Structures are given as C-alpha cells and as structure tokens.
Amino acid sequence: MLLVHEEYQSSFDVAMYCAVECEHCAEACIGHAEMAQCARTCLDCAEICRTVAIYMVRGSRFIPHLVRACAEICEACAKECEKHDAEHCKKCAKACRQAVEEYRKIAAVGVA
C-alpha cells in the first residue's frame, strides 16, 4: 500500500518543478519595468504550486479543489511567459503547461 505522499509523488514533483521555474523567471524579470507583470504572475504561480505540493504531502481532501485554482493560475502564468522571448520565460511556460496538465488530471479524477 502506498502512503498518501507516495500516491502524489509525481504530481508533487511537477508542482515543485513549476514553483522553482516560476521563482527563477520572476527573479530574472524583477527590475525590468516591462517584465513587471510577468514577475508578479510568476510569484503568484510559484506560491500556489508550493501550497498545492504541501497539501499533496498531507493527502488533504481539498486537493481536487486546490488544483483547479492552481491550474487556472498556471495557465495564466504560461500565457504571460509565452509573450516573451527570454529563455527563462520559455522554461517557466513549459513547466506551467506541465503543471496544468497534471492538475487537470487530478481535478478530473477527484482524488482525495
């Protein structure tokens, strides 16, 4: 039998990868006035992905609800980053797209 945190291990990894890429992107964008919206969106996305990851560790019954909101924020972040040609933005958008896909699978199943 898998422990709750093991059940979500791959989803946890995706969430944390997205959070890290968002933090890197935000850090690279901070200080560039034209990238302010990108930085803010990335910081919001990183925070919600970290939060979802912690709920996954706990096996919270609220995971399906949280991943729906997180997918929406990750989608917004991916769209924002895709407006820019910077390599960090491309990596962030890719991580966000992977997270959206993972979160939608969880939301569809209603695992918790």
Secondary structure as a PSIPRED ss2 file (coil, helix, strand):
# PSIPRED VFORMAT (PSIPRED V4.0)

   1 M C   1.000  0.000  0.000
   2 L C   1.000  0.000  0.000
   3 L C   1.000  0.000  0.000
   4 V H   0.000  1.000  0.000
   5 H H   0.000  1.000  0.000
   6 E H   0.000  1.000  0.000
   7 E H   0.000  1.000  0.000
   8 Y C   1.000  0.000  0.000
   9 Q H   0.000  1.000  0.000
  10 S H   0.000  1.000  0.000
  11 S H   0.000  1.000  0.000
  12 F H   0.000  1.000  0.000
  13 D H   0.000  1.000  0.000
  14 V H   0.000  1.000  0.000
  15 A H   0.000  1.000  0.000
  16 M H   0.000  1.000  0.000
  17 Y H   0.000  1.000  0.000
  18 C H   0.000  1.000  0.000
  19 A H   0.000  1.000  0.000
  20 V H   0.000  1.000  0.000
  21 E H   0.000  1.000  0.000
  22 C H   0.000  1.000  0.000
  23 E H   0.000  1.000  0.000
  24 H H   0.000  1.000  0.000
  25 C H   0.000  1.000  0.000
  26 A H   0.000  1.000  0.000
  27 E H   0.000  1.000  0.000
  28 A H   0.000  1.000  0.000
  29 C H   0.000  1.000  0.000
  30 I C   1.000  0.000  0.000
  31 G C   1.000  0.000  0.000
  32 H C   1.000  0.000  0.000
  33 A H   0.000  1.000  0.000
  34 E H   0.000  1.000  0.000
  35 M H   0.000  1.000  0.000
  36 A H   0.000  1.000  0.000
  37 Q H   0.000  1.000  0.000
  38 C H   0.000  1.000  0.000
  39 A H   0.000  1.000  0.000
  40 R H   0.000  1.000  0.000
  41 T H   0.000  1.000  0.000
  42 C H   0.000  1.000  0.000
  43 L H   0.000  1.000  0.000
  44 D H   0.000  1.000  0.000
  45 C H   0.000  1.000  0.000
  46 A H   0.000  1.000  0.000
  47 E H   0.000  1.000  0.000
  48 I H   0.000  1.000  0.000
  49 C H   0.000  1.000  0.000
  50 R H   0.000  1.000  0.000
  51 T H   0.000  1.000  0.000
  52 V H   0.000  1.000  0.000
  53 A H   0.000  1.000  0.000
  54 I H   0.000  1.000  0.000
  55 Y H   0.000  1.000  0.000
  56 M H   0.000  1.000  0.000
  57 V H   0.000  1.000  0.000
  58 R H   0.000  1.000  0.000
  59 G C   1.000  0.000  0.000
  60 S C   1.000  0.000  0.000
  61 R C   1.000  0.000  0.000
  62 F C   1.000  0.000  0.000
  63 I H   0.000  1.000  0.000
  64 P H   0.000  1.000  0.000
  65 H H   0.000  1.000  0.000
  66 L H   0.000  1.000  0.000
  67 V H   0.000  1.000  0.000
  68 R H   0.000  1.000  0.000
  69 A H   0.000  1.000  0.000
  70 C H   0.000  1.000  0.000
  71 A H   0.000  1.000  0.000
  72 E H   0.000  1.000  0.000
  73 I H   0.000  1.000  0.000
  74 C H   0.000  1.000  0.000
  75 E H   0.000  1.000  0.000
  76 A H   0.000  1.000  0.000
  77 C H   0.000  1.000  0.000
  78 A H   0.000  1.000  0.000
  79 K H   0.000  1.000  0.000
  80 E H   0.000  1.000  0.000
  81 C H   0.000  1.000  0.000
  82 E C   1.000  0.000  0.000
  83 K C   1.000  0.000  0.000
  84 H C   1.000  0.000  0.000
  85 D C   1.000  0.000  0.000
  86 A C   1.000  0.000  0.000
  87 E H   0.000  1.000  0.000
  88 H H   0.000  1.000  0.000
  89 C H   0.000  1.000  0.000
  90 K H   0.000  1.000  0.000
  91 K H   0.000  1.000  0.000
  92 C H   0.000  1.000  0.000
  93 A H   0.000  1.000  0.000
  94 K H   0.000  1.000  0.000
  95 A H   0.000  1.000  0.000
  96 C H   0.000  1.000  0.000
  97 R H   0.000  1.000  0.000
  98 Q H   0.000  1.000  0.000
  99 A H   0.000  1.000  0.000
 100 V H   0.000  1.000  0.000
 101 E H   0.000  1.000  0.000
 102 E H   0.000  1.000  0.000
 103 Y H   0.000  1.000  0.000
 104 R H   0.000  1.000  0.000
 105 K H   0.000  1.000  0.000
 106 I H   0.000  1.000  0.000
 107 A H   0.000  1.000  0.000
 108 A H   0.000  1.000  0.000
 109 V H   0.000  1.000  0.000
 110 G C   1.000  0.000  0.000
 111 V C   1.000  0.000  0.000
 112 A C   1.000  0.000  0.000
